[in-house]
């Protein structure tokens, strides 16, 4: 259980590490960030920390909420200096923890000043990189802060201030102190926990759009930054869909747990493309022209619905093991199949209910997830899904052979488990209860702002049993620890659908999750230039000697093109000859003969008319749409 420190008369007295001296917070830490050089990838941080004489240890954030791992970008910190009064004092990095810095506060000093530069790395490099361009910036405050040890993040107060590049505007869930002076903005004091959970987007091209449905008491808006003014133009149907998303979330959960909510959307080809959840906002990033594309609603809806659902699943209700004392404390991630898996279930349902997805989009997304966990994930035969969650802090990412090593499968497989749980609730209650009843009970309650209500596996089981009595513990443990080669299809099958493969290309779905025709045929995943990013373990290409890291040079004697490979796969059904690939890797090349004759194969869902179609019922809107 997370240990909290009590406060008294407005300040904390906390024992510091390595001495009997005291660290006292008589006032908030003042944090000033100069982002005027953000286009160069440089942020200047300055902190004024109340201190007492003696030894003191300061931390740079290590375990980043939402990333579930010790991913604090410590390597980007440069130019570090400490001052007490007008005198610079020496510092020493801890020999066992590179995130910790030791200083000795001299007699008579009551303030410690800290300055350092945060240098944005080149390239994307994951969610802690790719934060700036010439025209915009995403600021995560954990990048630019140090804080004293032995202080709970829920108790440590920080007063942030930000200087922006000239004429830039910003969006954030943080509340300003109504004192913007030119390009400098002062915010109200917040806890370290709230500061780390409140990113900020800023840019030359910025637009805020109100998404609050009629009659909704909590304000919702989207704050968009982009590389050009035209990129900010949001189609009317996307705006309606996002407003409907807010309305549908109120129906599916029956409650909110925020003062207001900000969808923070970055549109750029110079940042990575992903989303990170926060309690009163989300940090979502898509290609520069995402709003201008024909599939804008599908792509925007899929990402933003997922991150929005996290306000309830992952932020308000959070696994006990992720409730840590401060940003240095290790997290236990075994319940990510709820934190992320249930959120995947909720986000996809909300995308469909809001009209941002069609039913075909939803069905294709689910069929793609199911297929990827069967033929596309032979690693299920040795590594249960629960381990993909538990091992995140040490094994997140990894390149090559992803289908055999497994990655963050708690998203897709977790979604299928929750889809099956929804079917069980409906069946066991004879239609009197639905998953919405569980969601109301588990995620509901009064809106006290961004509070956290932790849970354990046992409490989750109790909550499910309170809706419908069932052996939920056995059901969940069986699914979580399965090493069967086939995916958990109970939710689809109970819902009146079957998974099959045929030659028809997909008609919808989240584009990033729609498999290429090469995955379930010859067994490879390719980049646009023919680079091989993955090979299905023990599949046709694997047996022919293809490995990740290779690049396709030619197909059946002709220079590689995507169309040429597609033709070869299609024609394999009527040919007895293997598909011949000329591949290169490093300074070697070789020919691989792939013995495949199955033609095109794509995953799809088809109706099982012998059973009721409860999946369609799951996707029906509950709110009045604009």
C-alpha positions as CSV (number, residue, x, y, z in Angstrom):
1,X,0.0,0.0,0.0
2,X,1.3,3.4,-0.9
3,X,2.6,5.3,2.1
4,X,1.5,8.9,2.4
5,X,3.0,11.6,4.6
6,X,0.8,13.9,6.5
7,X,1.1,17.7,6.4
8,X,0.8,20.1,9.3
9,X,0.2,23.9,9.4
10,X,0.9,24.2,5.6
11,X,4.3,22.6,5.5
12,X,6.1,19.3,5.7
13,X,9.1,18.2,7.7
14,X,10.7,15.2,6.2
15,X,13.9,13.4,7.1
16,X,16.5,13.7,4.3
17,X,18.8,10.9,3.2
18,X,22.2,10.4,4.7
19,X,22.0,12.8,7.7
20,X,19.9,13.9,10.6
21,X,19.2,17.2,9.1
22,X,15.7,18.2,8.1
23,X,14.2,19.3,4.7
24,X,11.2,21.6,5.3
25,X,8.8,22.8,2.7
26,X,7.6,26.1,4.0
27,X,6.6,27.2,0.5
28,X,6.2,25.5,-2.9
29,X,9.2,24.8,-5.0
30,X,9.4,27.4,-7.7
31,X,9.9,25.9,-11.2
32,X,10.7,28.3,-14.1
33,X,11.0,26.8,-17.6
34,X,12.4,28.9,-20.4
35,X,11.1,27.3,-23.6
36,X,12.1,30.2,-25.9
37,X,14.6,27.9,-27.6
38,X,12.2,25.0,-28.0
39,X,12.6,25.1,-31.8
40,X,16.2,24.2,-31.2
41,X,15.2,21.4,-28.9
42,X,16.5,23.2,-25.8
43,X,14.6,23.8,-22.6
44,X,16.2,25.8,-19.7
45,X,15.0,24.8,-16.2
46,X,15.5,26.8,-13.0
47,X,14.2,25.7,-9.6
48,X,14.2,27.4,-6.2
49,X,13.8,24.8,-3.5
50,X,13.2,25.6,0.3
51,X,15.9,23.7,2.2
52,X,17.6,23.4,5.6
53,X,21.4,23.0,6.1
54,X,22.7,19.4,5.8
55,X,22.8,16.6,3.3
56,X,20.1,16.5,0.7
57,X,19.4,14.1,-2.2
58,X,17.4,15.3,-5.2
59,X,15.8,13.0,-7.8
60,X,15.2,13.3,-11.5
61,X,11.9,11.5,-12.3
62,X,12.5,7.8,-13.1
63,X,9.2,5.9,-13.2
64,X,7.0,7.8,-15.6
65,X,3.2,7.4,-15.1
66,X,1.5,6.0,-18.2
67,X,4.8,4.5,-19.5
68,X,4.9,1.8,-16.8
69,X,8.7,1.7,-16.8
70,X,11.8,3.6,-15.6
71,X,11.9,5.7,-18.7
72,X,12.8,9.1,-17.3
73,X,15.0,10.8,-19.9
74,X,18.0,11.4,-17.6
75,X,20.5,11.3,-20.5
76,X,19.0,14.6,-21.8
77,X,19.9,16.6,-18.7
78,X,23.0,18.8,-19.2
79,X,24.6,22.0,-17.7
80,X,23.5,21.0,-14.1
81,X,24.4,23.6,-11.4
82,X,23.4,24.1,-7.7
83,X,23.6,27.4,-5.8
84,X,23.0,28.3,-2.2
85,X,22.9,32.1,-1.9
86,X,25.5,33.4,-4.4
87,X,27.8,30.4,-4.0
88,X,27.8,27.4,-6.3
89,X,28.0,24.1,-4.3
90,X,29.3,20.8,-5.6
91,X,27.1,17.8,-6.4
92,X,27.7,14.1,-6.8
93,X,25.7,11.6,-8.7
94,X,24.7,8.4,-6.7
95,X,26.9,5.5,-7.8
96,X,23.9,3.1,-7.8
97,X,21.2,5.3,-9.1
98,X,22.0,7.7,-11.9
99,X,18.7,9.6,-11.3
100,X,19.9,10.7,-7.8
101,X,22.1,13.7,-7.0
102,X,23.7,14.4,-3.6
103,X,24.4,17.9,-2.3
104,X,25.3,19.4,1.1
105,X,23.4,22.6,2.0
106,X,25.7,25.0,3.8
107,X,24.9,26.6,7.2
108,X,22.5,29.6,7.0
109,X,21.1,28.6,3.6
110,X,17.3,28.4,3.3
111,X,17.0,28.1,-0.5
112,X,18.7,25.9,-3.1
113,X,18.7,27.1,-6.7
114,X,19.1,24.5,-9.4
115,X,19.6,25.1,-13.1
116,X,20.0,22.7,-16.0
117,X,19.2,22.4,-19.7
118,X,17.0,19.7,-21.2
119,X,18.3,18.7,-24.6
120,X,15.8,17.2,-26.9
121,X,17.3,14.1,-28.6
122,X,17.2,13.9,-32.4
123,X,14.8,11.4,-33.9
124,X,11.6,10.1,-32.3
125,X,13.0,7.4,-30.0
126,X,9.7,6.7,-28.2
127,X,7.3,8.8,-26.0
128,X,10.1,10.7,-24.2
129,X,11.6,12.0,-27.4
130,X,10.3,13.9,-30.4
131,X,8.8,16.7,-28.3
132,X,9.7,19.8,-30.4
133,X,9.9,21.2,-33.9
134,X,10.3,24.6,-35.5
135,X,6.6,25.4,-34.9
136,X,5.5,23.4,-31.8
137,X,6.4,21.8,-28.5
138,X,5.0,19.1,-26.2
139,X,6.1,19.7,-22.6
140,X,6.0,16.9,-20.1
141,X,7.0,18.6,-16.8
142,X,8.9,15.5,-15.6
143,X,11.5,16.4,-18.2
144,X,12.4,19.6,-16.4
145,X,12.2,19.0,-12.7
146,X,14.3,17.7,-9.8
147,X,12.7,17.1,-6.4
148,X,13.8,16.2,-2.8
149,X,13.8,12.6,-1.7
150,X,11.6,11.2,1.1
151,X,8.7,13.3,0.0
152,X,5.5,11.9,-1.3
153,X,4.5,13.1,-4.8
154,X,1.0,13.8,-3.5
155,X,2.4,16.2,-0.9
156,X,5.2,18.0,-2.6
157,X,3.9,21.4,-4.0
158,X,5.4,23.1,-7.0
159,X,4.7,26.5,-8.5
160,X,5.4,26.3,-12.3
161,X,6.1,29.1,-14.7
162,X,6.7,28.8,-18.4
163,X,8.3,31.2,-21.0
164,X,7.1,30.4,-24.5
165,X,8.6,31.3,-27.9
166,X,7.3,34.6,-29.1
167,X,3.6,34.6,-30.1
168,X,3.1,30.9,-29.3
169,X,-0.1,29.8,-27.6
170,X,-0.7,26.8,-25.4
171,X,-3.2,24.3,-24.1
172,X,-3.1,22.3,-20.8
173,X,-5.2,21.0,-18.0
174,X,-3.1,23.0,-15.6
175,X,-4.8,26.1,-14.3
176,X,-3.0,29.4,-14.9
177,X,-2.8,32.1,-12.2
178,X,-4.3,34.7,-14.6
179,X,-0.9,36.4,-14.8
180,X,0.4,36.0,-18.3
181,X,3.1,38.6,-18.9
182,X,4.0,38.7,-22.6
183,X,5.2,35.2,-23.4
184,X,5.5,34.1,-19.7
185,X,2.7,32.1,-18.1
186,X,2.4,31.5,-14.4
187,X,0.3,28.5,-13.2
188,X,-1.3,27.8,-9.9
189,X,0.7,25.6,-7.5
190,X,0.1,21.9,-7.8
191,X,1.5,18.7,-6.4
192,X,4.3,16.9,-8.1
193,X,1.8,14.1,-8.9
194,X,-0.6,16.5,-10.7
195,X,2.2,18.4,-12.4
196,X,3.7,15.2,-13.9
197,X,0.2,14.2,-15.0
198,X,-0.5,17.5,-16.8
199,X,1.4,17.9,-20.1
200,X,1.3,21.1,-22.1
201,X,1.2,21.6,-25.9
202,X,2.2,24.9,-27.4
203,X,2.9,26.2,-30.9
204,X,2.7,29.0,-33.4
205,X,-0.3,27.3,-34.9
206,X,-2.8,26.6,-32.2
207,X,-6.6,26.1,-32.0
208,X,-8.9,25.3,-29.1
209,X,-12.4,23.8,-30.0
210,X,-15.2,23.3,-27.4
211,X,-16.4,19.7,-27.4
212,X,-18.8,20.0,-24.4
213,X,-22.2,18.4,-25.2
214,X,-25.4,20.4,-24.5
215,X,-26.3,20.0,-20.8
216,X,-22.9,18.6,-19.8
217,X,-21.6,20.4,-16.7
218,X,-17.9,19.5,-17.1
219,X,-16.1,21.5,-19.8
220,X,-14.3,19.5,-22.5
221,X,-12.2,20.9,-25.3
222,X,-9.5,19.9,-27.8
223,X,-6.3,21.9,-28.0
224,X,-4.6,21.3,-31.3
225,X,-1.0,22.3,-32.3
226,X,0.2,21.8,-35.9
227,X,3.0,22.6,-38.3
228,X,0.8,24.8,-40.5
229,X,-2.4,26.8,-40.1
230,X,-4.3,24.6,-42.6
231,X,-3.6,21.5,-40.5
232,X,-5.9,22.9,-37.8
233,X,-9.1,22.7,-39.9
234,X,-11.3,20.1,-38.2
235,X,-14.0,18.6,-40.4
236,X,-17.5,19.1,-39.0
237,X,-18.1,15.4,-38.8
238,X,-15.0,14.9,-36.7
239,X,-16.0,17.7,-34.3
240,X,-19.5,16.1,-34.0
241,X,-17.9,12.7,-33.4
242,X,-15.7,14.0,-30.6
243,X,-18.6,15.8,-29.0
244,X,-20.6,12.6,-29.2
245,X,-17.6,10.7,-27.7
246,X,-17.8,13.0,-24.6
247,X,-21.5,12.4,-24.4
248,X,-21.2,8.6,-24.8
249,X,-18.5,8.5,-22.1
250,X,-20.9,10.0,-19.6
251,X,-23.4,7.2,-20.4
252,X,-21.0,4.3,-20.3
253,X,-19.4,5.3,-17.0
254,X,-22.2,7.3,-15.4
255,X,-19.7,9.7,-13.8
256,X,-16.7,11.9,-14.4
257,X,-13.6,12.4,-12.2
258,X,-12.1,15.7,-13.5
259,X,-12.6,19.4,-13.1
260,X,-12.4,19.8,-16.9
261,X,-10.9,17.8,-19.7
262,X,-8.5,18.7,-22.5
263,X,-7.7,16.5,-25.6
264,X,-4.2,17.7,-26.4
265,X,-3.6,16.8,-30.1
266,X,-0.3,17.3,-31.9
267,X,-0.3,17.1,-35.7
268,X,3.3,16.8,-36.9
269,X,5.5,14.5,-39.0
270,X,8.4,15.5,-36.7
271,X,7.2,13.7,-33.6
272,X,6.3,10.1,-32.9
273,X,2.7,9.1,-33.3
274,X,1.1,7.6,-30.2
275,X,-1.0,8.6,-27.2
276,X,-0.3,8.9,-23.5
277,X,-3.1,9.1,-20.9
278,X,-3.5,11.7,-18.2
279,X,-6.3,12.3,-15.7
280,X,-7.7,15.6,-17.1
281,X,-6.0,15.5,-20.5
282,X,-4.3,13.2,-23.0
283,X,-1.1,13.7,-25.0
284,X,-2.0,12.4,-28.5
285,X,0.1,12.8,-31.6
286,X,-0.8,12.1,-35.2
287,X,0.6,12.9,-38.7
288,X,0.5,16.5,-39.7
289,X,-2.4,16.2,-42.2
290,X,-4.4,13.7,-40.1
291,X,-7.5,16.0,-40.0
292,X,-7.3,16.6,-43.7
293,X,-7.3,12.9,-44.7
294,X,-10.5,11.0,-45.8
295,X,-10.2,8.7,-42.8
296,X,-9.8,11.5,-40.2
297,X,-12.7,10.4,-38.0
298,X,-11.5,6.8,-37.9
299,X,-7.9,7.6,-37.0
300,X,-8.6,10.5,-34.6
301,X,-11.5,8.6,-33.0
302,X,-9.5,5.4,-32.4
303,X,-6.6,7.1,-30.6
304,X,-8.5,9.8,-28.7
305,X,-11.3,7.5,-27.5
306,X,-8.7,5.1,-26.0
307,X,-6.8,7.9,-24.2
308,X,-10.0,9.5,-23.0
309,X,-11.2,6.3,-21.5
310,X,-8.0,6.2,-19.4
311,X,-9.4,9.1,-17.4
312,X,-11.5,6.4,-15.7
313,X,-9.5,3.3,-16.4
314,X,-5.9,3.8,-15.3
315,X,-6.2,7.2,-13.7
316,X,-9.3,7.2,-11.4
317,X,-9.3,3.4,-11.0
318,X,-5.6,2.4,-10.9
319,X,-4.0,-0.9,-9.9
320,X,-2.7,-0.8,-6.3
321,X,0.8,-1.8,-7.6
322,X,1.0,1.4,-9.7
323,X,0.2,3.6,-6.7
324,X,3.7,4.6,-5.8
325,X,5.3,6.9,-3.1
326,X,7.1,9.0,-5.7
327,X,8.4,9.0,-9.2
328,X,11.4,6.8,-8.2
329,X,9.4,3.9,-6.7
330,X,9.1,0.8,-8.9
331,X,5.6,-0.1,-10.2
332,X,4.0,-3.5,-10.3
333,X,2.4,-3.8,-13.8
334,X,0.7,-7.2,-13.7
335,X,-2.8,-5.6,-13.9
336,X,-2.1,-3.9,-17.2
337,X,-4.6,-6.2,-18.8
338,X,-7.1,-4.1,-16.9
339,X,-5.3,-0.7,-17.1
340,X,-4.7,-1.0,-20.8
341,X,-6.7,-4.0,-22.0
342,X,-10.0,-2.8,-20.5
343,X,-9.2,0.6,-21.9
344,X,-8.7,-0.9,-25.4
345,X,-12.1,-2.5,-25.0
346,X,-13.7,0.7,-23.8
347,X,-12.0,3.0,-26.4
348,X,-13.0,0.8,-29.3
349,X,-16.6,0.6,-28.1
350,X,-16.8,4.4,-27.5
351,X,-15.3,5.1,-31.0
352,X,-18.1,3.0,-32.5
353,X,-20.9,4.3,-30.2
354,X,-19.9,7.9,-31.0
355,X,-20.1,7.3,-34.7
356,X,-16.4,8.0,-35.3
357,X,-16.1,4.4,-36.3
358,X,-18.5,2.4,-38.4
359,X,-19.5,-1.1,-37.2
360,X,-17.2,-2.5,-39.9
361,X,-14.3,-0.5,-38.4
362,X,-14.9,-2.1,-35.1
363,X,-15.3,-5.6,-36.4
364,X,-12.2,-5.4,-38.5
365,X,-10.2,-4.0,-35.6
366,X,-11.4,-6.9,-33.4
367,X,-10.7,-9.5,-36.1
368,X,-7.2,-8.1,-36.7
369,X,-6.5,-8.3,-32.9
370,X,-7.8,-11.9,-32.7
371,X,-5.9,-13.0,-35.8
372,X,-2.7,-11.5,-34.5
373,X,-3.0,-13.4,-31.3
374,X,-3.4,-16.7,-33.1
375,X,-1.5,-17.4,-36.3
376,X,0.3,-14.1,-35.9
377,X,1.6,-14.7,-32.3
378,X,3.1,-18.2,-31.8
379,X,4.8,-16.8,-28.7
380,X,1.6,-17.5,-26.9
381,X,2.6,-21.1,-26.7
382,X,5.4,-20.4,-24.3
383,X,4.6,-17.0,-22.7
384,X,1.2,-16.3,-21.1
385,X,-0.3,-12.9,-21.5
386,X,0.0,-12.1,-17.8
387,X,3.8,-12.2,-18.3
388,X,3.7,-9.6,-21.0
389,X,2.2,-7.2,-18.4
390,X,4.4,-8.2,-15.5
391,X,7.6,-7.9,-17.5
392,X,7.0,-4.4,-19.0
393,X,9.5,-2.5,-16.8
394,X,12.4,-4.6,-18.2
395,X,11.2,-5.7,-21.6
396,X,9.1,-3.0,-23.1
397,X,9.9,-2.7,-26.8
398,X,12.5,-4.9,-28.4
399,X,13.1,-5.3,-32.2
400,X,12.7,-8.4,-34.3
401,X,10.9,-11.7,-33.7
402,X,8.2,-9.8,-31.9
403,X,5.6,-12.5,-32.6
404,X,7.8,-15.1,-30.8
405,X,9.1,-13.0,-27.9
406,X,5.7,-11.2,-27.5
407,X,5.4,-7.5,-26.6
408,X,2.5,-5.5,-25.1
409,X,-0.1,-8.1,-25.9
410,X,-2.1,-7.1,-22.8
411,X,-3.7,-4.5,-25.0
412,X,-5.3,-6.7,-27.7
413,X,-5.6,-9.9,-25.6
414,X,-6.9,-7.9,-22.7
415,X,-9.5,-6.4,-24.9
416,X,-10.7,-9.9,-26.0
417,X,-10.9,-11.0,-22.4
418,X,-13.1,-8.0,-21.5
419,X,-15.2,-8.6,-24.6
420,X,-15.8,-12.2,-23.3
421,X,-16.6,-10.8,-19.8
422,X,-19.2,-8.6,-21.3
423,X,-20.8,-11.6,-23.0
424,X,-20.8,-13.6,-19.8
425,X,-22.5,-10.8,-17.9
426,X,-25.2,-10.7,-20.5
427,X,-25.7,-14.4,-20.7
428,X,-25.5,-15.2,-16.9
429,X,-28.1,-12.4,-16.2
430,X,-30.3,-13.5,-19.0
431,X,-30.0,-10.1,-20.6
432,X,-30.9,-8.2,-17.4
433,X,-27.3,-6.9,-16.9
434,X,-24.7,-5.6,-19.3
435,X,-21.1,-4.5,-19.1
436,X,-22.4,-1.0,-18.6
437,X,-23.7,-2.0,-15.2
438,X,-20.2,-3.1,-14.1
439,X,-18.6,0.0,-15.6
440,X,-21.1,2.2,-13.6
441,X,-20.4,0.4,-10.4
442,X,-16.6,0.1,-10.8
443,X,-15.8,3.5,-12.4
444,X,-18.7,5.6,-11.1
445,X,-19.2,7.7,-8.0
446,X,-19.1,11.4,-7.2
447,X,-16.9,13.8,-9.1
448,X,-14.4,14.9,-6.6
449,X,-11.9,16.0,-9.3
450,X,-8.9,14.0,-10.3
451,X,-8.8,11.5,-7.4
452,X,-7.4,8.0,-7.4
453,X,-9.2,4.9,-6.2
454,X,-6.9,1.9,-6.3
455,X,-7.9,-1.8,-6.7
456,X,-6.4,-5.2,-6.4
457,X,-7.2,-8.4,-8.5
458,X,-9.4,-9.6,-5.6
459,X,-11.4,-6.4,-5.5
460,X,-11.9,-6.5,-9.2
461,X,-13.3,-10.0,-8.9
462,X,-15.6,-8.9,-6.1
463,X,-16.9,-6.0,-8.2
464,X,-17.7,-8.4,-11.1
465,X,-19.4,-10.8,-8.7
466,X,-21.5,-8.0,-7.4
467,X,-23.0,-7.5,-10.9
468,X,-23.3,-11.2,-11.8
469,X,-22.3,-14.1,-9.6
470,X,-19.8,-16.3,-11.5
471,X,-16.5,-17.9,-11.0
472,X,-14.7,-14.8,-12.2
473,X,-11.4,-15.7,-10.5
474,X,-11.1,-19.0,-12.4
475,X,-12.2,-17.4,-15.7
476,X,-9.7,-14.6,-15.5
477,X,-6.8,-16.7,-14.2
478,X,-7.4,-19.3,-16.9
479,X,-7.3,-16.6,-19.6
480,X,-4.3,-14.7,-18.1
481,X,-2.1,-17.8,-17.8
482,X,-3.1,-19.6,-21.0
483,X,-0.4,-20.9,-23.4
484,X,-2.8,-22.2,-25.9
485,X,-2.0,-21.5,-29.6
486,X,-5.4,-20.1,-30.3
487,X,-6.6,-16.7,-29.2
488,X,-9.4,-16.2,-26.6
489,X,-12.4,-16.0,-28.9
490,X,-15.2,-16.6,-26.4
491,X,-16.5,-13.0,-26.6
492,X,-16.8,-13.1,-30.3
493,X,-18.4,-16.6,-30.4
494,X,-20.8,-15.8,-27.6
495,X,-21.6,-12.6,-29.4
496,X,-22.6,-14.4,-32.6
497,X,-19.5,-14.1,-34.7
498,X,-16.7,-16.3,-36.1
499,X,-13.2,-15.4,-37.1
500,X,-12.1,-16.6,-40.5
501,X,-9.6,-15.9,-43.3
502,X,-10.5,-15.2,-46.9
503,X,-9.1,-13.2,-49.8
504,X,-11.2,-10.1,-49.3
505,X,-9.2,-7.0,-48.3
506,X,-10.3,-5.4,-45.0
507,X,-13.0,-2.7,-45.3
508,X,-12.2,-0.7,-42.1
509,X,-10.5,-0.9,-38.8
510,X,-7.8,1.1,-37.1
511,X,-5.2,1.3,-39.9
512,X,-2.2,0.8,-37.7
513,X,-3.6,-2.5,-36.5
514,X,-4.8,-3.8,-39.9
515,X,-2.3,-6.5,-40.9
516,X,-0.7,-6.5,-44.3
517,X,-1.4,-9.4,-46.7
518,X,2.1,-10.7,-46.0
519,X,1.5,-11.6,-42.4
520,X,-0.9,-14.5,-42.7
521,X,0.4,-15.7,-46.0
522,X,4.2,-15.9,-46.3
523,X,4.6,-14.8,-42.7
524,X,6.5,-11.5,-42.8
525,X,5.9,-7.9,-41.7
526,X,7.3,-5.3,-44.2
527,X,8.1,-1.6,-44.3
528,X,7.2,0.4,-47.3
529,X,10.7,0.0,-48.7
530,X,10.6,-3.8,-48.5
531,X,12.5,-3.9,-45.2
532,X,11.6,-6.9,-43.1
533,X,10.7,-5.8,-39.6
534,X,9.4,-9.2,-38.4
535,X,9.1,-12.8,-39.5
536,X,6.5,-15.3,-38.1
537,X,8.3,-17.9,-36.1
538,X,8.2,-21.3,-37.9
539,X,6.2,-19.8,-40.8
540,X,6.8,-20.1,-44.5
541,X,9.3,-17.2,-44.8
542,X,11.1,-18.4,-41.6
543,X,11.5,-21.9,-43.0
544,X,13.0,-20.3,-46.2
545,X,15.6,-18.4,-44.3
546,X,14.1,-14.9,-44.1
547,X,15.0,-13.0,-40.9
548,X,14.2,-9.5,-39.4
549,X,16.5,-6.9,-40.6
550,X,16.7,-8.1,-44.2
551,X,15.4,-6.1,-47.2
552,X,13.6,-7.5,-50.2
553,X,15.4,-6.8,-53.4
554,X,13.5,-8.9,-56.0
555,X,10.4,-11.1,-56.2
556,X,10.4,-14.0,-58.7
557,X,13.3,-12.4,-60.6
558,X,11.9,-8.9,-60.8
559,X,12.8,-5.8,-58.7
560,X,10.8,-5.7,-55.5
561,X,7.6,-3.6,-55.5
562,X,4.6,-3.9,-53.2
563,X,2.4,-4.7,-56.1
564,X,4.8,-7.3,-57.4
565,X,4.9,-9.1,-54.1
566,X,1.1,-8.9,-53.8
567,X,0.7,-10.4,-57.3
568,X,3.1,-13.3,-56.3
569,X,1.1,-14.0,-53.2
570,X,-2.2,-14.0,-55.0
571,X,-0.9,-16.2,-57.9
572,X,0.6,-18.7,-55.4
573,X,-2.8,-20.4,-55.1
574,X,-2.6,-21.6,-58.7
575,X,1.1,-22.3,-58.8
576,X,3.3,-25.2,-57.7
577,X,6.5,-23.1,-57.8
578,X,7.7,-21.4,-54.7
579,X,7.8,-17.6,-54.3
580,X,11.4,-16.6,-54.8
581,X,12.8,-13.7,-52.9
582,X,16.2,-12.1,-53.4
583,X,17.0,-10.5,-50.0
584,X,20.0,-8.5,-48.7
585,X,21.3,-8.1,-45.1
586,X,24.4,-6.0,-44.2
587,X,26.8,-6.7,-47.1
588,X,25.3,-10.1,-48.0
589,X,22.5,-11.2,-50.3
590,X,20.8,-14.6,-50.9
591,X,17.8,-16.2,-52.5
592,X,15.0,-17.6,-50.4
593,X,12.4,-19.9,-51.9
594,X,9.1,-19.7,-49.9
595,X,6.9,-22.7,-50.2
596,X,3.5,-21.0,-50.0
597,X,0.4,-21.7,-52.1
598,X,-2.5,-20.3,-50.1
599,X,-3.2,-17.1,-52.0
600,X,-4.5,-14.0,-50.3
601,X,-5.6,-14.4,-46.6
602,X,-7.1,-11.6,-44.5
603,X,-8.9,-12.0,-41.1
604,X,-12.6,-11.2,-40.9
605,X,-15.6,-11.6,-38.7
606,X,-18.6,-13.4,-40.1
607,X,-22.0,-13.8,-38.5
608,X,-23.0,-17.1,-36.8
609,X,-26.7,-17.0,-37.4
610,X,-27.3,-19.7,-34.8
611,X,-26.6,-17.2,-32.0
612,X,-27.9,-13.7,-31.2
613,X,-25.9,-10.8,-32.4
614,X,-25.0,-9.2,-29.1
615,X,-22.0,-7.4,-30.5
616,X,-24.3,-5.1,-32.5
617,X,-26.1,-4.3,-29.2
618,X,-22.7,-3.5,-27.6
619,X,-22.1,-0.8,-30.2
620,X,-25.5,1.0,-30.0
621,X,-25.3,4.6,-29.0
622,X,-26.7,5.5,-25.5
623,X,-26.5,9.3,-25.7
624,X,-28.3,11.8,-27.9
625,X,-25.9,12.7,-30.8
626,X,-25.4,16.0,-32.4
